[in-house]
Amino acid sequence: MMNTGAGVLAAAVIIGIVNPPPFQAQSKDASHPEFEVASVRRSTPPQDGSGIRDGVSGGPETADPSLITYSNLRLKDLLTTAWGVKGYQVLGPDWIESERYDIVARIPPGTSKEQFSIMLQNLLTERFKLTILHTQRELPVFELVVAKNGPKLKPWVQDPETLNASPAPKPSPGLSIGKDGYPIARPGQLVLIPSGNARFRIAARKAGVAKLADRLSSRLDRPVLDKTGLAGEYDYKLEFSRPGAEAAPDQDVLSLFTALQDQLGLKLETKKGSVDVLVIEKAEKVPIEN
């Protein structure tokens, strides 16, 4: 059984539908926090045919914590953000993966990430008239296990020079760049980096294998369960091809499955498992806008 941000529930829970005025002030009810004001609209393709770029800007713990902007995102993307789950955990009508929306919302001062998530849940529930079922389904999963010849992960070792050193200053938001031209992960961090020529690179420093399994879940859009039994902290790199992409003829670019075995001594096995999911039982394709 997976343990996700949505939480493991012993029984299914229905989220009821609430229909307040579409454009309203922040609620004084602490159990139902809301944005100060919010606009939700279907994305409109530009007239010149240049296409719309999707993205997110602002929000808690960013340079603009008072305003959040979602541009050209699928409802499924918005649901995964609001409920803290992955894409494979959201089941519903086909259109939640194709129809796109724009949201601009004013955030009350001092809002935490946890409060923001609840605000977004409330907004989506109200504007799309959502009915959501939290339950579990038997779905295909991957189990990450140690390959036949054993793991090739390098255990993280504390640098003796830093044992008695003064606390390091808080790192800047950007990542440092190594001699090979790629970003260097900080202790406890795992980063996924597009490295060009149809390649991706995962770099981790002082990180457990569970972090790798979680990142692979996002890449493969399927649960990846850590069954390696490796409980330590490691430094590791993994370079693999982008699915469906073709590399230059002179490059030896490995698929993710092959790269895991060759570079880290791990492999993925296909299984079935019980997965926490959000089932979208009802949703309006055209939201209440303003």
N, C-alpha and C positions, 0 to 999 in steps of 0.2 A: 504494500500500500504506500502510495506517495504521500509525503507531507508537503503541502504547498502553501503559498500565501493565502489561499482561500480557506485553508483549515480543513481538518478532517471532521466531518459531521456524522453523528450516529444515525441521524434520520434526515430525510429530505425536508428542506425549509422553503416555503414559498415567500417571495418578496412581493408584497401587495402593490397595487397601483395607486399613486397619489396624483391628483390633478390640481395643483395650485395655479394661481395666475402665472402666465408664461414669463413675465419679466418682473422680478420682484426683489425687494431688499433682503439682506441676510436675515435668516430666521433667528429669533431670540431663543428658540428651543435648542438647548445644547445637544439633545439627542438627534436632531435633524439639521446639522449645519449646512449652510448654503453659501454660494457665491453672492457677492453684493449685487452684481448684475451679470447676465450671461446671454450671449447670442449663439444660437445653434442653427446652422443652415446647410443645405446640400451644396456641395462644391459645384461651381459653375466653370466649365472649360473656357479658356480664353478664346476670344473671337479670331485671333491670328493663327490659331492652331499650334501654338508653341508648346502646349502642354503645361500642366500645373505641377510644381514640385511639392511633395508632401514633407511635413516636418512639424517640429514642436519647438516653441520658444517660451521662456519664462517659467514661473512656478516657484514653489518653495525651494530654498537653498540654491537659487540661481541669482544672476545679476539683476533680475527683474522679478522679485518675489510677489509683487502685487498684481501681476497680469499673466495669464496663461493663454497661449494661442496654439491651437491645433489646426493645421492646414492640410486639406485633402486626405484625411485619414479615413480608413474603413471603420465601420461600427465595431467590427471585431477587434481592431487595434485599440479603440477607445475602451472597450470592455476589458481587455487584458490589462490595460493601464489602471483602470479604476479598481478592479478586484484583485490585482496583483497575481495574476495567473499567466500561463503560457498559452499560445495560440491553440494548441491541440486540446486544451481543456475547455474551449468554448464551442459548443455545438448548437446549431440553429439553422434557420433558412439560408439558402445559398447566397442571397443578396447581401448578408452581413459581411461577405468577403469581397464584394464588388462595388456596392454603393459607397460614395465618399462624402465626407462632411467637413465643415469648418466650424470651429468653436472658438469664441473669444470670451473670457470671463475675468471679472475683477475679483481679486482674492482679498479677504479681510486681513488687516495687519496682524502679524504674529501667528499666522496659520502654520501648523506643523505638517509634515508629509502625511502623517496618519489622518489628520483632519481633512487635508486636501483630497485624499482618496475617497473619504466618505462624501465630501461635497460633490465629487465627480460622479460617484455612484448615484447619489440623489438626483443630480441633474439629468443623467442619462435615463434613469427610471421614469422621471417625470416627462421629459420632452419626447421620448420614444415610446412612452406608455408600455414599458417593459414588464413582463412577468417572467421571472427567472427561477429555475429549479436548481438547487444545489443537491447533487447526488453523486453516485459512483457508477462507473461503467467499466466493463471488461474491454480493454483496448490493447492493441499491439504495443509492446514496449521493447526497449533495448536494455540488456544488462551489460554493464561494463565490467569485464573480468580480466584477470591476468592471463596473458598468452602462454603458450606451451613452454617457451624458453625463459620465462620469468620477466619481471618488470625491468625497464631501463631508465627509471626515474632517478635523478640525482638528489639525494637527501640534502635539505637545506642545512647549512652549518653556520653558526654564529661566528662572525669575524672577530678574532681575539682582540683586535685594536678597538672595537666598539663596545666591549664588555663593560669597561669602566668609564666610557666617554660620557660627556654631558648629553642630555636629551637633544636629539636632532631637531632643528627648526622645522616648523610645519611646512611640508612640501608645497610648491606652487601648483596651481591647477593643471598645468601642462605636464606631459611626460618628458623625461630626459631621453635623448637620442644616443644610441650606442655607436660603436665604430662601424658596425655593419649598416648603419643608416636606419635602423628600426627602433621604435620606442622601447624603453626599458621599463618593465613592470616594477612597481614598488613592492616592498615586503607585504605579503598578504594579498597581493593583487594578481588577477589574471586578465589579460587584455587580448582582444581579437583584432588583428590588423590586416586590412587588405594590403598585400605586398606586390600587386601588379602582376601582369603576365598570367592571369587566371589563377593566381595563388592567394591563399590566406595563411596567416601565421597566428598561432596562439602562443603567447609568452606568459609564463607564470613564475613568480618568485615567492618562496616561503608559502606555498599554497597547497592545500590538500587535494586529493583526487576528487572529492565531492564537488569542488568548484568546477573541475573539468567536466564532470558528468552533467552539471547544471547548464554549462555553456553549450555542450553538445546537444542537449535537449532543444535549445533554441535553434541551433543550426539544422537539426534533423526534423524538427516539428513533431517530435515523438518523445515520450518520457525516456530518459536514460537513467537507470538506477545503478548506483555505485555498489557493485558486488565484489570489488577487488580485495577487500579486507586490509587495504593499505591505509593505516591511520596516521602516518607521519606527514611532515611538511616537506615540500620538494621544490626544486627549481627545474623547470622543463620548458621545452619549445616543441611546437608541432607545426609543420608546414604541409599544406595539402591543397589540392585543386578545388576550384569552385565547381559545384555540381553543374554538369551540362556545358562547361566552358572548355575550350580547346587551347592548350598551351602552344608556345612556339616550338617548332620541330626539334630544336636543339636542347629542349628542357625536359628533365625527368621530373614531372609533376605527379605526385601520387594522389590517389583518391583518399578520402578521409579514413576509410576502413583499413586500407593498406598502410597508410602513414601511421596510424595508431599502433599497429603491430611492429612495423619496422623501426619507428623512432622512439616509442615509449614502452613497447613490450606489453601492450594491452589490446583487447579486442572487444567487439560488440557482438552479442548474441541476441537473436530475435526470440522474444517470449510473449506471453500474455499476462496482463496484470490488471488489478483494480485501480482505477484512476479517478481522482476527484474531478468533477466537471461542472460547468455551468451550462444548463440546457435552456436556451432561449425559447420559451413556450409561446410568447407573444411579443411582437414588436411592430411599431409603425415605421414604414419606410420613409415617410415624410414627417419630420419632427415638428413639434411646436417651435417656431423660430424665436420670436421676441415677445 
